[in-house]
Amino acid sequence: LLPDNPSQVGSVSVTVKVLDVNDNAPEFARFYETFVCENAKAGQLIQTVSAIDRDDPQEGQHFYYSLAPEAANNPNFTLRDNQGN
C-alpha cells in the first residue's frame, strides 16, 4: 500500500552481487597414502594426485598445484602439473 502523502514515499537503488557459493570445497579424488623408499632415484615419480570439485562439471575443472612456500626452494622435491587435475 502506498501512503496518501507523496512526501512520505521514497525510493533507492539496490545492487545485488551474487557470488558463486561453493557448497563443496575441492578435495582429493581419493585417499592417498604416500611412501618414499630410501633408495628412490633422483627424478623418480613418487605420487600422482587428482582432485575434484563436486560443484563444477568434471570437464570444466582444472586445478593447479604448488609446493608450500617453505618447500618451494627445496631441491629434493619438485611438482609437475600433468594437466589432468
PyMOL commands that set and color helices and strands:
alter all, ss='L'
color gray80, all
select helices_A, chain A and resi 6-8+58-60+69-71
alter helices_A, ss='H'
color red, helices_A
select strands_A, chain A and resi 27-28+51-52
alter strands_A, ss='S'
color yellow, strands_A
deselect
rebuild
show_as cartoon
